[in-house]
């Protein structure tokens, strides 16, 4: 039973990381095209947050003894 409760949290966090990456890329691209520093910075920030969420999930999944 506990494994079933843990699985949706992993899926939600992976999806949220992917959504942050996609939105960050789209906002950064539109900010670059419109020459808007605010949109560009916001997009890059969302992109970094999404990559960090995905990287944290990968690091937590791997055992500490393996490289």
N, C-alpha and C positions, 0 to 999 in steps of 0.2 A: 503493500500500500504506500509506504513513504516514497518509493521510486516514482509512482504515478503523480504524486503531488509536486515532485521536484522537476519533472520533465517539462510542464508548461512554462515554468519560470525561465528555463534555458531557451525555449523557443521564443518567448517574448523578448528576452534580452538580445538574442541574435537578430531578430526582426527589427528591433529598435535600432541596433547598430547599423544594419543595412539601410534602414529608412533615413537615419542621420547622414550616412554617406551619400545616398542618392540626392536628398534635399540639399546638402551642402554643396555637392557638385553643381546642381542646377542653379542654385542661388549665386555661387561664385562665377559661373559662366555668364549668367545674366548681368551680374555686376561688372564683369570684365567688358562685356559688349556695350553696356551703357556708360562705362567709365565712372562707375559709382563706387567710391572707396568703402562706403558703409555696407553695401550689399556684398562686395568682394570679401571684406573682413568677416562678415557674418557667415558667408558660405564656407570660408576656410575654417572658421571655428567649428561649425557643425561637422565638417568633414573630419577634422581632427578628433572630435568627440566620438563620432561613429567608428573611426579606426581604433581608437582607444578601447571602446567597449568590446569590439570584436577581438582585439589582441588580448585583453584581460580574460575573455572566455577561453581562448586557446591556451594561455599560460596556466589557468586554473585546471584545465582538463588534463594536461600533461603531468605525469609524476615528477617529483623533484629529483629523483635519481638519474633520470634520463636527460641527455643534452637536447 
